[in-house]
Amino acid sequence: MALVSPLNPDHDPETKELAAFFNETLGFCPNSVLTMQHRPAISKAFINLNMAVMANEGSVTSALKRMIAWVSSNATGCRYCQAHAIRAAERYGAEQVQLDNIWEYRTHPAFSEAERAALDFSIAASQVPNTVNGKLKKRLHKYWDDGEIVEILGVISLFGYLNRWNDSMGTTIEDDAVESANKYLGGIGWEKGKHDGTRY
């Protein structure tokens, strides 16, 4: 079981209203948010941050943001967030060939050099210790403006919070997220791990 059990979606009306955002992104309200509402100020602040980070104000697409989230979550090892990110990428129109070859983004022709730079940045910024360097900075600025780089790092940082939250919490993963993860990630080793609802 998770470290702390999620609360009923009706527990906090303000969180419930804000959480309608996730019906679009995932098709359900995640157990992570239902757990955060043990302290509603946290659940509400998190949802508002999520909406701000995922808003599109430049040319960083919704699909790319979700692929950035997946690569970041893969770098940190959070299986819960890997499943959610790949599901959201699917729902936001990521090309099938990209979803099928996300593990090979550095060499697969379905990915542009701009996307590769953003995804490499996602890995470097997610590692501990951080490995962002001058060479990567130069690559990023070749394809993305300052505002777009802020959007990209916003996604990485948001998922840094989520990776730590869900891996430490052992959040039980939802069936729909499992379905998407098995579809796109199962062939290369994804499994529920501590998020299966029976451990911890």
Secondary structure, DSSP 4 states (H G I P E B T S, - for coil): --SSPPPPTTS-HHHHHHTTHHHHHTSS--HHHHHHTTSHHHHHHHHHHHHHHH--SSS--HHHHHHHHHHHHHHHT-HHHHHHHHHHHHHTT--HHHHHTGGGTTT-TTS-HHHHHHHHHHHHHHSSS----HHHHHHHHHH--HHHHHHHHHHHHHHHHHHHHHHHHTPPPPHHHHHHHHHHTGGGT---GGGGSS--
